[in-house]
Amino acid sequence: MQLDRIVAFHKAMGDPTRIRIVALLARGPLHGQAIAGKLGLTPPTITHHIKKLRDVNVIIERRDKNTIYFHLNESVIKQQTQSLGRLIMKKEEEVEALIDQNIERQKVIENFMTKEGKLKNIPAQRKKKLLIFEYMVRGLKVGKKYPEKELNEYIKKFHEDYATIRREFIINHYMYREKGIYELNPEEMWAKPE
């Protein structure tokens, strides 16, 4: 059984300082000096912990001029915690299949996303495309109504072709649109990678 990715995630999260950093970033993006100040730690200590969190994609960074801001990658945290929950509830053969699916999903994400969280290019293969779109929409909040401009800005964090991706979100039933307002559909309606 290949548990490398699940183990790496939980090993990275198994440190009190890293959990405190994640809790801070859950309130919004911060730069390293701000994190160090709020936690009363030195910048090199924060750099060490940020690297560990970045290695498992819990944190993504965005540069604003000379300052790097760290953002929480909530979709990865949700995905990993859900994976562990599903593992606990499944029979052994189902666990094997689930782990294989998660490994495949993670490989696709690693192949198409940069370390900074940008989409290199939209996959041509439908299955990979759906895995990438699902990864992207998991960062959106269920029940929140997104004006088109706000959704465009969210998509631009990943890729400049926001119009194509926004259209794909609708076509593949991740979201629905009414009068220029977008909202996530229930997950059961999402197009599934076969």
Backbone as a chain_set.jsonl record, in Angstrom:
{"seq": "MQLDRIVAFHKAMGDPTRIRIVALLARGPLHGQAIAGKLGLTPPTITHHIKKLRDVNVIIERRDKNTIYFHLNESVIKQQTQSLGRLIMKKEEEVEALIDQNIERQKVIENFMTKEGKLKNIPAQRKKKLLIFEYMVRGLKVGKKYPEKELNEYIKKFHEDYATIRREFIINHYMYREKGIYELNPEEMWAKPE", "coords": {"N": [[0.842, -1.175, 0.0], [0.621, 2.172, -0.908], [1.315, 4.802, 0.938], [2.645, 7.119, 1.044], [2.133, 9.914, 0.423], [-0.015, 10.627, 2.089], [1.094, 10.094, 4.579], [3.283, 11.888, 4.517], [1.925, 14.357, 4.492], [0.589, 14.31, 7.015], [2.757, 14.04, 8.704], [4.055, 16.466, 8.27], [2.101, 18.17, 9.286], [2.132, 17.478, 11.909], [3.242, 19.114, 13.938], [3.362, 21.506, 16.48], [3.994, 24.249, 15.994], [3.636, 24.481, 13.24], [0.933, 23.964, 13.015], [-0.041, 26.189, 14.333], [0.802, 28.164, 12.518], [-0.755, 27.478, 10.287], [-3.279, 27.959, 11.395], [-3.116, 30.742, 11.736], [-2.878, 31.572, 9.049], [-5.323, 30.775, 8.126], [-6.964, 32.848, 8.623], [-6.229, 34.674, 6.757], [-3.877, 35.799, 4.187], [-0.377, 36.178, 4.988], [2.883, 37.709, 5.41], [6.245, 36.444, 5.949], [7.606, 37.844, 8.073], [5.485, 38.939, 9.511], [4.197, 36.626, 10.399], [6.222, 35.557, 12.024], [6.368, 37.597, 13.975], [3.771, 37.483, 15.121], [3.8, 34.952, 16.239], [5.937, 35.064, 17.895], [8.455, 34.112, 17.189], [11.653, 33.484, 15.57], [12.535, 34.764, 12.29], [14.124, 32.821, 10.727], [13.264, 30.402, 11.894], [10.55, 30.398, 11.245], [10.799, 30.306, 8.455], [11.854, 27.719, 8.123], [9.655, 26.113, 8.989], [7.667, 26.953, 7.204], [8.71, 25.995, 4.805], [8.442, 23.225, 5.157], [5.633, 23.017, 5.208], [5.052, 24.009, 2.676], [6.202, 22.05, 1.087], [4.36, 19.978, 1.184], [2.256, 21.116, -0.07], [0.474, 22.632, 1.482], [0.713, 25.264, 1.853], [0.751, 28.037, -0.306], [2.594, 30.439, -2.188], [2.612, 33.929, -2.934], [3.984, 36.56, -4.71], [4.338, 39.968, -4.016], [5.598, 42.631, -5.274], [8.473, 43.122, -3.53], [7.821, 41.474, -1.475], [6.871, 38.368, -0.109], [3.897, 36.715, 0.162], [2.175, 34.367, 2.128], [-0.248, 31.942, 1.543], [-2.968, 29.995, 2.641], [-3.592, 26.775, 1.469], [-6.399, 25.643, 1.276], [-7.876, 23.649, 0.002], [-6.165, 21.444, -0.27], [-5.764, 20.703, 2.392], [-8.391, 20.001, 3.137], [-8.812, 17.895, 1.326], [-6.847, 16.006, 2.117], [-7.575, 15.456, 4.784], [-10.138, 14.455, 4.418], [-9.479, 12.218, 2.926], [-8.149, 10.621, 4.805], [-10.259, 10.17, 6.585], [-12.0, 8.71, 4.92], [-10.412, 6.477, 4.484], [-10.44, 5.225, 6.95], [-13.028, 4.296, 7.094], [-13.343, 2.377, 5.123], [-13.189, -0.905, 3.542], [-10.368, -3.131, 3.244], [-9.647, -3.654, 0.462], [-11.031, -1.619, -0.786], [-9.731, 0.511, 0.334], [-7.198, 0.283, -0.818], [-7.844, 0.876, -3.53], [-8.785, 3.493, -3.227], [-6.517, 4.816, -2.274], [-4.847, 4.517, -4.483], [-6.291, 6.075, -6.332], [-6.077, 8.6, -5.106], [-3.321, 8.964, -5.226], [-2.947, 9.044, -7.98], [-4.475, 11.35, -8.557], [-2.98, 13.264, -7.125], [-0.556, 13.145, -8.541], [-1.329, 14.133, -11.05], [-2.028, 16.742, -10.321], [0.468, 17.665, -9.403], [1.886, 17.517, -11.812], [0.627, 19.417, -13.443], [0.44, 21.769, -12.009], [2.287, 24.543, -10.757], [4.815, 25.034, -8.194], [4.092, 27.382, -7.008], [1.394, 27.372, -7.193], [0.181, 27.893, -9.627], [-1.535, 27.124, -12.663], [-0.023, 25.302, -15.138], [-0.785, 24.618, -17.788], [-3.976, 24.043, -19.346], [-5.156, 20.812, -19.062], [-5.4, 18.517, -21.832], [-6.56, 16.017, -21.908], [-9.606, 14.678, -20.841], [-10.099, 13.431, -18.287], [-7.888, 14.234, -16.718], [-8.227, 16.968, -16.899], [-10.641, 17.316, -15.506], [-9.838, 16.5, -12.958], [-8.067, 18.566, -12.315], [-9.79, 20.819, -12.421], [-11.564, 20.145, -10.361], [-9.819, 20.249, -8.197], [-9.315, 23.001, -8.238], [-11.897, 24.157, -7.738], [-12.379, 23.37, -5.171], [-11.355, 25.246, -3.508], [-13.255, 27.159, -3.314], [-16.089, 28.49, -1.54], [-18.788, 26.655, -0.232], [-22.156, 27.449, -0.757], [-21.688, 30.164, -0.943], [-22.259, 33.069, -2.878], [-20.898, 34.069, -5.887], [-20.032, 36.946, -7.552], [-19.442, 37.517, -11.055], [-17.035, 38.907, -11.583], [-15.56, 38.55, -9.207], [-15.263, 35.763, -9.195], [-13.751, 35.514, -11.525], [-11.362, 36.75, -10.679], [-10.58, 34.949, -8.709], [-10.088, 32.646, -10.281], [-8.016, 33.629, -11.853], [-5.873, 33.503, -10.135], [-4.923, 31.015, -10.566], [-4.753, 30.673, -13.39], [-4.481, 32.559, -16.425], [-6.482, 32.42, -18.394], [-9.281, 32.896, -17.6], [-11.912, 32.986, -18.564], [-12.36, 30.689, -20.16], [-11.967, 28.673, -18.245], [-13.913, 29.321, -16.349], [-16.209, 28.865, -17.892], [-15.892, 26.11, -18.258], [-16.292, 25.277, -15.616], [-19.053, 25.606, -15.439], [-20.04, 23.973, -17.56], [-19.218, 21.45, -16.698], [-20.668, 21.133, -14.428], [-19.752, 21.992, -11.922], [-20.389, 24.422, -10.957], [-23.213, 26.678, -10.952], [-24.86, 29.213, -12.877], [-26.567, 32.241, -12.515], [-27.967, 35.083, -13.665], [-25.431, 36.358, -13.829], [-24.29, 35.639, -11.419], [-22.488, 33.266, -9.602], [-22.484, 29.999, -8.193], [-21.443, 27.235, -6.179], [-22.325, 23.933, -7.126], [-23.929, 21.075, -5.539], [-21.632, 18.524, -4.569], [-22.23, 16.014, -5.574], [-23.267, 16.471, -8.081], [-21.155, 17.179, -9.685], [-19.092, 16.705, -12.579], [-17.586, 13.573, -13.073], [-14.312, 12.254, -13.042], [-13.617, 9.54, -15.019]], "CA": [[0.0, 0.0, 0.0], [1.426, 3.388, -0.974], [0.741, 5.824, 1.821], [3.662, 8.164, 1.163], [1.607, 11.283, 0.409], [-0.829, 10.829, 3.294], [2.036, 10.137, 5.702], [4.047, 13.143, 4.432], [1.042, 15.438, 4.906], [0.341, 14.267, 8.458], [4.035, 14.295, 9.367], [4.266, 17.92, 8.216], [1.113, 18.83, 10.148], [2.288, 16.993, 13.28], [4.127, 19.998, 14.699], [2.524, 22.587, 17.025], [4.261, 25.54, 15.335], [3.019, 24.455, 11.906], [-0.524, 24.084, 13.205], [-0.283, 27.605, 14.651], [0.949, 28.908, 11.265], [-1.962, 27.191, 9.497], [-4.393, 28.68, 12.036], [-2.963, 32.168, 11.386], [-3.15, 31.772, 7.62], [-6.751, 30.536, 7.89], [-7.604, 34.17, 8.729], [-5.83, 35.466, 5.6], [-2.456, 35.705, 3.856], [0.595, 36.959, 5.76], [4.276, 37.516, 5.021], [7.029, 35.744, 6.981], [7.882, 38.691, 9.241], [4.242, 39.055, 10.29], [3.988, 35.337, 11.073], [7.223, 35.482, 13.093], [5.958, 38.528, 15.024], [2.559, 37.018, 15.809], [4.091, 33.732, 16.993], [7.064, 35.31, 18.782], [9.555, 33.254, 16.763], [12.59, 34.147, 14.665], [12.264, 34.512, 10.871], [14.638, 31.54, 10.234], [12.398, 29.316, 12.377], [9.345, 30.44, 10.412], [11.206, 29.835, 7.122], [11.959, 26.255, 8.214], [8.316, 25.517, 9.068], [6.972, 27.268, 5.946], [9.222, 25.07, 3.788], [7.805, 21.92, 5.398], [4.232, 23.124, 4.793], [5.043, 24.201, 1.219], [6.559, 20.763, 0.477], [3.156, 19.146, 1.065], [1.264, 21.971, -0.747], [-0.479, 23.238, 2.412], [0.883, 26.71, 1.69], [1.237, 28.546, -1.584], [3.106, 31.794, -1.985], [2.388, 34.916, -3.985], [4.907, 37.684, -4.546], [3.831, 41.314, -4.263], [6.836, 43.415, -5.337], [9.569, 42.429, -2.854], [7.301, 40.742, -0.317], [6.198, 37.101, -0.416], [2.776, 36.43, 1.051], [1.831, 32.955, 2.207], [-1.684, 31.689, 1.533], [-3.337, 28.635, 3.002], [-4.189, 26.009, 0.379], [-7.437, 24.932, 2.021], [-8.351, 22.466, -0.715], [-5.272, 20.324, 0.042], [-6.054, 20.272, 3.763], [-9.678, 19.289, 3.1], [-8.636, 16.646, 0.582], [-6.077, 15.06, 2.923], [-8.34, 15.018, 5.958], [-11.212, 13.6, 3.914], [-8.866, 10.95, 2.518], [-7.922, 9.821, 6.002], [-11.581, 9.752, 7.068], [-12.511, 7.645, 4.041], [-9.596, 5.284, 4.706], [-10.87, 4.587, 8.191], [-14.351, 3.702, 6.915], [-13.384, 1.451, 3.99], [-12.572, -2.219, 3.632], [-8.979, -3.091, 2.769], [-9.538, -3.533, -1.001], [-11.502, -0.28, -1.125], [-8.66, 1.41, 0.763], [-6.171, 0.218, -1.875], [-8.339, 1.613, -4.7], [-8.851, 4.908, -2.861], [-5.139, 5.318, -2.21], [-4.382, 4.622, -5.874], [-6.959, 7.248, -6.923], [-5.482, 9.807, -4.524], [-1.963, 9.087, -5.764], [-3.104, 9.499, -9.369], [-4.93, 12.74, -8.482], [-1.86, 14.088, -6.689], [0.419, 13.2, -9.643], [-1.863, 15.057, -12.06], [-1.901, 18.089, -9.761], [1.89, 18.018, -9.416], [2.334, 17.685, -13.206], [0.017, 20.562, -14.106], [0.485, 22.963, -11.172], [3.619, 24.934, -10.303], [4.936, 25.106, -6.727], [3.417, 28.613, -6.579], [-0.048, 27.19, -7.298], [-0.314, 28.307, -10.946], [-1.791, 26.07, -13.635], [0.911, 25.439, -16.259], [-1.675, 24.651, -18.944], [-5.202, 23.27, -19.143], [-4.942, 19.495, -19.664], [-6.237, 18.165, -22.992], [-7.289, 14.796, -21.565], [-10.769, 15.016, -20.015], [-9.953, 12.961, -16.907], [-6.927, 15.118, -16.039], [-8.847, 18.291, -16.833], [-11.617, 17.304, -14.411], [-9.1, 16.449, -11.687], [-7.541, 19.917, -12.075], [-10.908, 21.719, -12.115], [-12.054, 19.798, -9.024], [-8.824, 20.812, -7.279], [-9.503, 24.451, -8.198], [-13.166, 24.575, -7.121], [-12.389, 23.055, -3.734], [-10.986, 26.458, -2.789], [-14.437, 28.024, -3.235], [-16.925, 28.181, -0.38], [-20.137, 26.151, -0.494], [-23.22, 28.358, -0.342], [-21.353, 31.561, -1.227], [-22.594, 33.541, -4.22], [-19.742, 34.775, -6.436], [-20.209, 37.758, -8.761], [-18.532, 37.056, -12.101], [-15.725, 39.544, -11.423], [-14.869, 37.898, -8.086], [-14.891, 34.428, -9.653], [-12.636, 35.705, -12.466], [-10.155, 37.03, -9.892], [-10.187, 33.683, -8.078], [-9.519, 31.774, -11.31], [-6.748, 34.219, -12.314], [-4.804, 33.06, -9.242], [-4.434, 29.766, -11.127], [-4.489, 30.731, -14.834], [-4.97, 33.8, -17.03], [-7.66, 32.193, -19.243], [-10.387, 32.711, -16.656], [-13.193, 32.8, -19.26], [-12.464, 29.277, -20.531], [-12.104, 27.853, -17.032], [-15.241, 29.624, -15.782], [-17.161, 28.146, -18.743], [-15.742, 24.684, -17.934], [-16.945, 25.065, -14.326], [-20.487, 25.486, -15.698], [-20.258, 22.8, -18.42], [-18.981, 20.234, -15.927], [-21.604, 21.167, -13.294], [-19.16, 22.359, -10.637], [-21.082, 25.636, -10.538], [-24.274, 27.135, -11.84], [-24.843, 30.669, -13.04], [-27.869, 32.879, -12.682], [-27.853, 36.542, -13.725], [-24.06, 36.787, -13.565], [-23.869, 35.193, -10.091], [-22.071, 31.868, -9.654], [-22.502, 29.301, -6.911], [-21.072, 25.823, -6.297], [-23.349, 22.893, -7.084], [-23.558, 19.99, -4.626], [-20.552, 17.712, -5.138], [-22.805, 14.87, -6.297], [-23.575, 16.89, -9.454], [-19.925, 17.45, -10.423], [-18.629, 15.704, -13.553], [-16.622, 12.697, -12.416], [-13.282, 11.64, -13.901], [-13.849, 8.075, -15.078]], "C": [[0.893, 1.246, 0.0], [0.751, 4.503, -0.185], [1.642, 7.051, 1.926], [3.077, 9.566, 1.287], [0.788, 11.581, 1.671], [0.084, 10.956, 4.512], [2.806, 11.459, 5.701], [3.207, 14.323, 4.901], [0.9, 15.462, 6.43], [1.624, 14.464, 9.258], [4.309, 15.798, 9.4], [3.324, 18.646, 9.174], [1.274, 18.459, 11.625], [3.254, 17.82, 14.11], [3.295, 21.182, 15.197], [2.74, 23.938, 16.342], [3.587, 25.586, 13.972], [1.498, 24.571, 12.006], [-0.873, 25.535, 13.541], [-0.158, 28.476, 13.401], [-0.29, 28.717, 10.4], [-3.154, 27.948, 10.071], [-4.324, 30.176, 11.72], [-3.36, 32.425, 9.937], [-4.612, 31.491, 7.263], [-7.526, 31.853, 7.949], [-7.257, 35.063, 7.544], [-4.336, 35.388, 5.372], [-1.596, 36.633, 4.712], [1.987, 36.747, 5.167], [5.035, 36.945, 6.221], [7.292, 36.553, 8.231], [6.645, 38.804, 10.135], [3.971, 37.766, 11.06], [4.943, 35.219, 12.263], [6.815, 36.376, 14.271], [4.772, 38.015, 15.821], [2.837, 35.783, 16.671], [5.262, 33.905, 17.958], [8.256, 34.41, 18.47], [10.464, 34.017, 15.81], [12.213, 33.852, 13.214], [12.875, 33.207, 10.342], [13.797, 30.335, 10.68], [11.139, 29.248, 11.533], [9.656, 29.911, 9.015], [11.285, 28.314, 7.093], [10.569, 25.61, 8.177], [7.512, 25.775, 7.79], [7.415, 26.298, 4.851], [8.557, 23.704, 3.937], [6.344, 21.933, 4.937], [4.12, 23.283, 3.279], [5.327, 22.872, 0.508], [5.358, 19.84, 0.315], [1.968, 19.954, 0.533], [0.198, 22.55, 0.179], [-0.453, 24.759, 2.259], [1.325, 26.994, 0.264], [1.683, 29.985, -1.345], [2.805, 32.645, -3.197], [3.305, 36.099, -3.681], [4.17, 38.975, -4.874], [5.027, 42.254, -4.137], [7.941, 42.632, -4.644], [9.111, 41.579, -1.672], [6.593, 39.478, -0.791], [5.12, 36.88, 0.639], [2.447, 34.949, 0.976], [0.321, 32.825, 2.358], [-1.913, 30.23, 1.916], [-4.009, 27.968, 1.808], [-5.236, 25.084, 0.999], [-7.883, 23.649, 1.334], [-7.476, 21.247, -0.42], [-5.562, 19.796, 1.449], [-7.36, 19.482, 3.803], [-9.524, 17.923, 2.443], [-7.912, 15.605, 1.437], [-6.864, 14.56, 4.133], [-9.512, 14.129, 5.542], [-10.672, 12.233, 3.512], [-8.658, 10.048, 3.727], [-9.249, 9.307, 6.567], [-12.158, 8.616, 6.24], [-11.717, 6.358, 4.239], [-10.079, 4.502, 5.921], [-12.164, 3.8, 7.98], [-14.406, 2.602, 5.845], [-12.782, 0.092, 4.329], [-11.208, -2.147, 2.969], [-8.868, -2.912, 1.258], [-10.034, -2.161, -1.477], [-10.444, 0.761, -0.759], [-7.573, 1.453, -0.308], [-6.595, 1.056, -3.085], [-8.36, 3.117, -4.426], [-7.456, 5.528, -2.821], [-4.589, 5.49, -3.624], [-4.994, 5.835, -6.565], [-6.333, 8.544, -6.408], [-4.068, 10.033, -5.045], [-2.026, 9.601, -7.19], [-3.512, 10.976, -9.398], [-3.764, 13.665, -8.114], [-0.81, 14.22, -7.792], [-0.037, 14.172, -10.724], [-1.689, 16.497, -11.576], [-0.438, 18.538, -9.793], [2.402, 18.276, -10.834], [1.825, 18.981, -13.834], [0.067, 21.853, -13.292], [1.934, 23.259, -10.79], [3.639, 24.933, -8.77], [4.213, 26.327, -6.174], [1.905, 28.521, -6.719], [-0.648, 27.656, -8.608], [-0.504, 27.084, -11.83], [-0.886, 26.292, -14.834], [0.142, 25.538, -17.572], [-2.891, 23.777, -18.64], [-5.004, 21.912, -19.82], [-5.894, 19.238, -20.833], [-7.106, 16.951, -22.661], [-8.386, 15.116, -20.548], [-10.575, 14.626, -18.543], [-9.015, 13.892, -16.123], [-7.5, 16.512, -15.876], [-9.822, 18.36, -15.656], [-10.932, 17.245, -13.048], [-8.563, 17.83, -11.318], [-8.676, 20.872, -11.697], [-11.468, 21.428, -10.725], [-11.114, 20.369, -7.963], [-9.05, 22.32, -7.124], [-10.78, 24.84, -7.46], [-13.23, 24.253, -5.633], [-11.945, 24.245, -2.883], [-12.132, 27.452, -2.661], [-15.323, 27.573, -2.075], [-18.332, 27.738, -0.817], [-21.15, 27.155, 0.041], [-22.931, 29.823, -0.605], [-21.713, 31.882, -2.674], [-21.444, 34.42, -4.708], [-20.156, 35.618, -7.631], [-19.134, 37.345, -9.771], [-17.128, 37.631, -11.929], [-14.914, 38.87, -10.313], [-14.41, 36.49, -8.472], [-13.717, 34.515, -10.628], [-11.329, 35.931, -11.713], [-9.649, 35.759, -9.205], [-9.499, 32.779, -9.1], [-8.168, 32.294, -11.772], [-5.584, 33.883, -11.388], [-4.135, 31.797, -9.796], [-3.977, 29.914, -12.585], [-5.127, 31.991, -15.413], [-6.249, 33.616, -17.847], [-8.88, 31.894, -18.366], [-11.718, 32.436, -17.353], [-13.398, 31.332, -19.631], [-12.714, 28.415, -19.297], [-13.468, 28.082, -16.382], [-16.321, 28.871, -16.552], [-17.114, 26.64, -18.444], [-16.383, 24.356, -16.579], [-18.448, 24.858, -14.509], [-20.782, 24.199, -16.47], [-20.161, 21.506, -17.614], [-19.72, 20.216, -14.586], [-20.94, 21.382, -11.931], [-19.92, 23.552, -10.061], [-22.291, 25.849, -11.432], [-24.28, 28.657, -11.811], [-26.277, 31.146, -13.208], [-27.667, 34.386, -12.577], [-26.457, 37.029, -13.315], [-23.541, 36.431, -12.186], [-23.617, 33.691, -10.155], [-22.091, 31.274, -8.254], [-22.141, 27.839, -7.152], [-22.322, 24.949, -6.275], [-22.971, 21.893, -5.995], [-22.547, 19.071, -5.323], [-21.075, 16.522, -5.939], [-23.101, 15.207, -7.759], [-22.319, 17.073, -10.309], [-19.637, 16.339, -11.417], [-17.532, 14.892, -12.887], [-15.593, 12.188, -13.419], [-13.462, 10.132, -13.876], [-12.544, 7.319, -15.037]], "O": [[1.81, 1.357, 0.813], [-0.259, 5.064, -0.609], [1.437, 7.913, 2.78], [3.482, 10.327, 2.164], [0.894, 12.665, 2.244], [-0.125, 11.815, 5.369], [2.968, 12.084, 6.749], [3.7, 15.193, 5.619], [1.071, 16.507, 7.058], [1.587, 14.994, 10.368], [4.739, 16.338, 10.419], [3.715, 19.63, 9.802], [0.631, 19.053, 12.49], [4.009, 17.267, 14.908], [2.588, 21.803, 14.403], [1.787, 24.689, 16.134], [3.028, 26.614, 13.589], [0.862, 25.208, 11.166], [-1.892, 26.05, 13.081], [-0.924, 29.425, 13.234], [-0.817, 29.68, 9.844], [-3.95, 28.515, 9.323], [-5.351, 30.806, 11.467], [-4.085, 33.374, 9.638], [-5.085, 31.923, 6.213], [-8.618, 31.96, 7.39], [-7.901, 36.091, 7.333], [-3.596, 34.959, 6.257], [-2.024, 37.718, 5.107], [2.243, 35.741, 4.507], [4.544, 36.957, 7.35], [7.213, 36.021, 9.338], [6.748, 38.769, 11.361], [3.568, 37.8, 12.222], [4.541, 34.835, 13.361], [6.907, 35.963, 15.427], [4.76, 38.098, 17.049], [2.197, 35.584, 17.704], [5.553, 33.008, 18.749], [8.98, 33.993, 19.374], [10.09, 35.074, 15.302], [11.633, 32.803, 12.931], [12.211, 32.521, 9.565], [13.64, 29.369, 9.932], [10.706, 28.162, 11.148], [8.869, 29.151, 8.45], [10.83, 27.688, 6.135], [10.34, 24.668, 7.419], [6.759, 24.907, 7.346], [6.594, 25.833, 4.06], [8.155, 23.097, 2.945], [5.874, 20.963, 4.342], [3.195, 22.75, 2.666], [4.759, 22.6, -0.549], [5.336, 19.008, -0.592], [0.818, 19.536, 0.665], [-0.878, 22.925, -0.287], [-1.448, 25.444, 2.498], [2.161, 26.287, -0.299], [1.214, 30.656, -0.425], [2.748, 32.16, -4.327], [3.386, 36.57, -2.546], [3.467, 39.064, -5.88], [5.42, 42.626, -3.032], [8.318, 41.564, -5.128], [9.939, 41.026, -0.949], [5.818, 39.508, -1.747], [5.392, 36.861, 1.839], [2.442, 34.353, -0.102], [-0.302, 33.496, 3.181], [-1.134, 29.349, 1.55], [-4.907, 28.551, 1.201], [-4.986, 23.898, 1.215], [-8.23, 22.673, 1.999], [-7.987, 20.131, -0.33], [-5.599, 18.585, 1.667], [-7.431, 18.422, 4.425], [-10.04, 16.921, 2.938], [-8.323, 14.445, 1.476], [-6.819, 13.374, 4.462], [-9.839, 13.164, 6.233], [-11.324, 11.212, 3.73], [-8.955, 8.854, 3.679], [-9.349, 8.151, 6.977], [-12.734, 7.672, 6.781], [-12.281, 5.266, 4.17], [-10.118, 3.271, 5.91], [-12.374, 2.763, 8.608], [-15.445, 1.96, 5.69], [-11.987, -0.048, 5.259], [-10.923, -1.212, 2.22], [-8.068, -2.093, 0.805], [-9.518, -1.612, -2.451], [-10.282, 1.764, -1.454], [-7.085, 2.526, -0.664], [-5.808, 1.848, -3.604], [-7.997, 3.917, -5.288], [-7.256, 6.648, -3.29], [-3.942, 6.492, -3.925], [-4.307, 6.547, -7.297], [-6.088, 9.471, -7.179], [-3.666, 11.173, -5.279], [-1.259, 10.484, -7.573], [-2.962, 11.76, -10.171], [-3.587, 14.721, -8.721], [-0.232, 15.293, -7.963], [0.765, 14.943, -11.252], [-1.255, 17.364, -12.333], [-0.146, 19.673, -10.171], [3.248, 19.145, -11.042], [2.51, 19.58, -14.663], [-0.23, 22.923, -13.821], [2.714, 22.343, -10.53], [2.59, 24.841, -8.133], [3.772, 26.328, -5.025], [1.197, 29.478, -6.402], [-1.867, 27.803, -8.705], [0.266, 26.126, -11.757], [-0.956, 27.336, -15.483], [0.388, 26.438, -18.375], [-2.838, 22.889, -17.789], [-4.717, 21.855, -21.015], [-7.042, 19.682, -20.824], [-8.258, 16.874, -23.088], [-8.127, 15.747, -19.523], [-10.863, 15.425, -17.653], [-9.322, 14.285, -14.997], [-7.294, 17.164, -14.853], [-9.832, 19.334, -14.903], [-11.392, 17.87, -12.092], [-8.598, 18.223, -10.151], [-8.537, 21.651, -10.754], [-11.811, 22.353, -9.989], [-11.564, 20.907, -6.952], [-8.984, 22.851, -6.015], [-10.757, 25.755, -6.638], [-14.057, 24.814, -4.914], [-12.141, 24.245, -1.668], [-12.003, 28.47, -1.981], [-15.3, 26.406, -1.683], [-18.967, 28.373, -1.659], [-21.014, 27.649, 1.16], [-23.834, 30.653, -0.503], [-21.498, 31.073, -3.576], [-21.058, 35.383, -4.045], [-20.594, 35.065, -8.639], [-18.057, 36.884, -9.393], [-16.14, 36.919, -12.111], [-13.713, 38.648, -10.469], [-13.306, 36.073, -8.122], [-12.798, 33.697, -10.573], [-10.299, 35.361, -12.074], [-8.443, 35.523, -9.128], [-8.446, 32.21, -8.816], [-7.265, 31.506, -12.054], [-4.428, 33.964, -11.801], [-2.959, 31.536, -9.542], [-2.95, 29.36, -12.977], [-6.178, 32.435, -14.952], [-7.027, 34.56, -17.983], [-9.43, 30.793, -18.39], [-12.566, 31.733, -16.804], [-14.487, 30.791, -19.44], [-13.572, 27.533, -19.311], [-14.103, 27.135, -15.918], [-17.237, 28.307, -15.955], [-18.15, 25.978, -18.383], [-16.954, 23.278, -16.412], [-19.051, 24.035, -13.82], [-21.663, 23.428, -16.088], [-20.937, 20.576, -17.83], [-19.434, 19.389, -13.72], [-21.497, 20.999, -10.903], [-20.075, 23.68, -8.847], [-22.388, 25.281, -12.52], [-23.79, 29.294, -10.879], [-27.08, 30.552, -13.928], [-27.251, 34.9, -11.539], [-26.321, 37.988, -12.555], [-22.456, 36.874, -11.809], [-24.429, 32.938, -10.694], [-21.765, 31.937, -7.269], [-22.483, 27.268, -8.188], [-23.253, 25.192, -5.508], [-21.817, 21.859, -5.566], [-22.616, 18.874, -6.536], [-20.423, 16.076, -6.884], [-23.177, 14.303, -8.591], [-22.413, 17.119, -11.536], [-19.9, 15.169, -11.141], [-16.656, 15.442, -12.22], [-15.948, 11.744, -14.511], [-13.457, 9.522, -12.806], [-12.541, 6.089, -15.077]]}, "num_chains": 1, "name": "protein.A"}
